[in-house]
């Protein structure tokens, strides 16, 4: 009997997704199969998560109802060329790499009858707080799309978007945890400079960021309105905001995200 889900690639993102799927009870470890070029990595996965691991990608494809291609974009052509003869039009192929369009994927597989769903998750999937963008091709039914979204729900939330927005998703959620980590690190460094122990500084900064994000999601208020609520007249916060504006914080974030989006388009 085939497994419910196969992973080609056992890196950090694949492991985060797989762990979340098991922890949330979407699938059991015995319903997942995973392949990777690294025997050491597979041994780690098998020992710590109990899923079946194999060295060959073809074996994964032959033994899974849905397959997630969790390899870096530069390896997609190599992997697809290897597995294409063994993929059936009943299987669902799920991709997670930036820059790999549905049209280019179909071209690489050499057929247009496959069910392909392009996704872009992010690393907060590691703690069950990811967000994944989802774009299916024309062969995926509504029921199949709902099924895949249920799988993705094992490590966060998902939203269906037009493929034309996928490159923007790379910068706004796929890569943005790195920007947020830099912001947390900078805030903690400043707190340390003011005398706070480093571990405590990280806790204060990280909790403030998490709480602020939760306020945006749960209140439905505009981020600018929430910012204004903190900025008392002639107070400490508005003084900090003045300096951030002076130093070009908004512009720096804007330009960084545009560069990220442009890079994604070129992959």
N, C-alpha and C positions, 0 to 999 in steps of 0.2 A: 504494500500500500504506500502511495506517495505521501511525503510530508506536506504539511500545509504551506510551509514557507522555506525558501532557500536563499541563502546569502552568498554571493560571489564577492569575496573580500571580507576580511575580519578585522578591519582597522577600528579606530576609536568610535567613529560614527556608527558603523555596523554593530559594534558591541553595545553601544548605548541604546540603539533601536531594539536589538534583540533582548537585552536585559529588561527594558521597559515592557516589551510584549509579554515576556514570561512573568514578570512581577505583577502585571495587571491582570493576568489570567486569560489574556486573549488566546494564546496558545501555550501548551506545555513544552518543556524542553525537548520532549520526545517527538514533537511535531515540527521541529526545525532542523535543517541541515545547513552546514556552512563549509565553504572551501576557501583556501588562501594559499599563496605561494610559500608562506612561512610555516614550516612544520612546528617551530617553537611557538608561534602565535596560536596555531590550532590546538596544540597541547594545553596551552593556558586556557583557551575557551572551553575545551572538553572538560578539564579538571574543575573549573570554577562555575560553569553554567550547565554542564551535563547535556549539551546538544551534540548531535552526531556531527563529526567533522571528517572531511575527505580532502585529499590533495588535489583532486581533479574537478575542474569546473563543469565538465560534461556530466559527471556523475551527479552533481548538484542539480543541473537542469533536468536530467532524466528522473529525478526523485523528488520533485517539488511542484506543487500546483501553481504557486506564484514565486517569482524569482526577483530578488533585489540586486541590481548591479551596484555594488558598493565599492567600486574601484575609482581611482583618480581619472579625470577626463582623458589624460594622455594614453591611458591603457584601454579605452573603450573600443577602439578599432580592433586591437589585438584580441580582446576577450570576445567581442561579438563575432568576429570571424571564426573563432574557435567553436562557439556554442550554437551559431545560427542553424546548422543542419539538424540540430536536435530539439529546437524549440517548436512547440506545436501551437496551432492557433486557438487552442483551449486554454493555454497558460496565460498568465498575466505577467508582463515584464515591467518592473518598477525601477526607474533610474533616480539617482540622487545627485548627479554631477551637473555643475553649471555649464552653460554653453552648448549642451547636447540637445538640439531641437528634436521634436517628434519627427519632422521630415528627414533630418539627417540620420536619426536612429533607424527609421524604416528603410532608408537607402542602404545603410550598412548591413542590415539584416537581409537585404535583397528581396523584400516582399512587403506588401502593403496590407496584408490580412491579419497581422499580429495585433494583440491587445497590449498597448504600451501606455504606461502612465508615468509622466514626468513629474518628479517631486523635488522640493528643496527643503530639507530639514535643517535644524541648527543644533549646536552642541548642548544647549540646555535640555535636550532630550535625555542627557545623562542623568538628570534629576527629575525626569518626568514633567518638565516644564517647557518642552520644545513647541515650536510652531512650524508647521510644514505646509508649503504651498503645493497645490495639486493641479495638474493639467492632464486630462486623459485624451487619447486620440479617438477617432470616430468609431473604432471597433469595440470600445469599452461600453458596456451597458450601464444603466443607472444602478442596477443591483450590484454589479461588479465594482463600480465606483464606491458605492456605500460600503461594500465589503472591505475594500482597501483602506478607506477612511477609518473604518473600525480598527484595523490593524495599526494605522498611524496614531490612533487615539491611545495606544498603549504607552506612548511616551510624550504626550502633549495634546495640542489641538491641531486641526488642519483647516485650511480654507481652499476652495476651488477658485482658481483665477484663470484669466485668459493667458495664453502662452506669451503674448506680447509683454506681459508684466513680469515674467520670470527673472529677467536680468535685474530688474529693480528689487525683486525679492532677495536676490543674492546680497545686495548692499544693505537693505533695510532690516533683514533678519538673519540671513545666512552668515554674513561676516560681522554683523554689528556686535555680537557678544565681545569680540576683541576690543572694539571701541569702548564698550562699557567697562570691561576689565581695566583698561588703561585709565578710565575716569576714576574708578574705585581705587586703583593703586595711587593715583595722584592725590586724591583726597586723603588717603591714609598717610601718605608721605608728609603732607602738610600737618596732619594731626600729630604725627610723630615729632615733627619739628617744633610743635607747640607743647611737647612733653608727654604725649599719650603713648603707652606701650604699643608696639606694632600690632600684635595679635588683636588687641582690643580695638585699635584703629581700624583694622580690616573689618571687624564685626560691625562697628558703628557705620562705616561707609557702605558696606554691602547691604545691611539692613535698611538703611535710608534709601538706597536705590531700589531695592525690592519693594519697599512700602510705597514709594512714589509711583512705581510702575503699576502697582495694584490699585492705587487711587485713580489713575487714568482709566484702567480697565473697568473698575467697578462703579465709579461715580458717573462716567459718561461725560464729564466736564472737559472742556478744551484744556490742553496742557498750559496754555497761557493764562487761563483763568485760575488754575491751581497754583501756578507760579505767583500770580498777583496776591493770592490769599496768604502767602508766606511773607510777602514784601511789605512790611509796615513802613509808614512814612518816616523818612530820616532814620531808618533802622539798619541793622547789621546786614540783613539779607539783600536789600536793594543796593547796598554798597558793594557787596560781592558780585551781584549781577552786573553792576556798572563796569567793574573791572573785566568780567568775562566778555561783555560786549566790546569793551575797548580793545581787548586782546584778540577779538575776532573768533570767538568760540563757534558761533553759528556758521560763519563762513567756512571755517576749517572743517566742520562736520559735513557741510554741504558739499564742499569740493572733494573731500575724502570719499564720500558716497558716490559721487559722479565718477571718480576715477575707478572705484570698485565696479560699478555698473559697466563702464566701458571695457574694463579688463574681462568681465564675464562675457560680454558680447564677442570678444576676440578668441575665446577658448574653443 
